[in-house]
Amino acid sequence: MPNVEAVRSTVYLDPQLHQALRMKAALSQRSMSDIVNEALRESLREDQEDLAAVRARSEEASLSYEDFLTQLRADGTL
């Protein structure tokens, strides 16, 4: 865990997820908190990347579903 003051939080897990987390922690010799923190960081990082991609494409012209299908037919995809 990084050198920051940790905040204690209660999280309710499905029993199967809790068992899998305990097993992974034991096998990897890491704490369950470390594994959960890593997974949460990765999930938030992916969200940040997705939002950046949406912002980068915000100026692109939109295409209706019908026009998209027409384009797919024209290029031989459909």
Secondary structure as UniProt FT lines:
FT   HELIX           15..28
FT   HELIX           32..56
FT   TURN            57..59
FT   HELIX           65..74
FT   TURN            75..76
//
